[in-house]
C-alpha cells in the first residue's frame, strides 16, 4: 500500500464518517499490507522525573499550576530505572520509554538521561524518551547516546491548541520534531482525544501527522484520563467510544506503516472496546500497571485479552523490522 504525505483534513474526516464496517475493512487492509495483524508491539513507560512542570496543559497531572494528587519528585537514580527496565523486558516489552516532566531538559538532567539511555540499551531494549522541547544540539546528544525514539505529541489540531495549552505554541512542538528528525531519531508523535474537540478537529490532528515525511514511526492515540484537579477533569464531556475506534482506523489508513498505539485510557476500557481498536488497526500498547501518573490495564488482564483474541506480543526483531519499513517506503 503506497504511502501518502498529502492527506487533507477533509479526506480524513470523510474516512471517519464512513460506515464503521467499511472503515474497519479499509483499516485492516492497511494494517495487513505492512504488519502481521496478530502481533502487538509492547512498550513500557516510566516516569523518571515526576511533577513540577511549569507548563499549563489542561489535561496534565504533573503541571505545577494545578492542585492534583501528584507531588513533585526528584529524578530516579540509575539502579531504580534499570530495575524497571529489566522487569519490563521480562514481561515481553521490546521498548522502554522514559519521561521527565520538564519544559525542556536542563543541562545536568540531559547528561543523566543520556547515561540512562546507554544503560537501558545495554539490556537489549529499544529506548524512547520524552523530555519536552529540544534544541538541535540536545537532539543530537540523545542520538549519540543511542536513543531510538523521541516522543513529542502534537496533542491536538492546530486550531484547538490554544484552548488546551498557552505556555507554548503548536509551532514549538513541530520545531522539536524537526530537530529530532534532523538528528536521525525515530519519531513517536500522536495526540489526545476526548478533550472537547470536534470530529473535524480529530481529523485535522491525524492529517497533521500524516503530512509529515516520513510519518511518525509510532503514533500514540490517547483517550483523555480525567485527573482530579486538572481543568479538563471538569470541562471535558465524555467521548463516544466509537469515536476512539474511528480515530484509530483513520490513523491506520493514513499512516499504514506506522505503529498505531492504543495508549492512555485503556484501564477504563472494556475488553470489547479494546478488541474493536485492534480490529481498527491499533498494533501497539503501553504494557504495565502504570503510565506516567495514571493507572494502566493490568498485565495479567492484557495477557488474558491477547489469549482470547489470538494476539501475541511482537518479538524484538519483528518490531525492529516493521519500524524500518516506514523509512524505506518514504524514500522509495
Secondary structure, 3 states (H helix, E strand, C coil): CCCCCCCCHHHHHHHHCCCHHHHHHHHHHHHHHHCCCCEEEEEEEEEEECCCECCCCCCCCCECCCCCCCCCCCCCCHHHHHHHHHHHHHCCCCEEEEEECCCECCHHHHHHHHHHHHHHHCCCCEEEEECCECCHHHHHHHHHHCCCEEECCCECCHHHHHHCCCCCCHHHHHHHHHHHHHCCCEEECCEEECCCCCHHHHHHHHHHHHCCCCCCCEEEEEECCCCCCCHHHHHCCCCCHHHHHHHHHHHHHHCCCCEEEECCCHHHCCHHHHHHHHHCCCCEEECCCECCCCECCCHHHHHHHHHHHCCEECCHHHHHHHHHHHHHHHCC
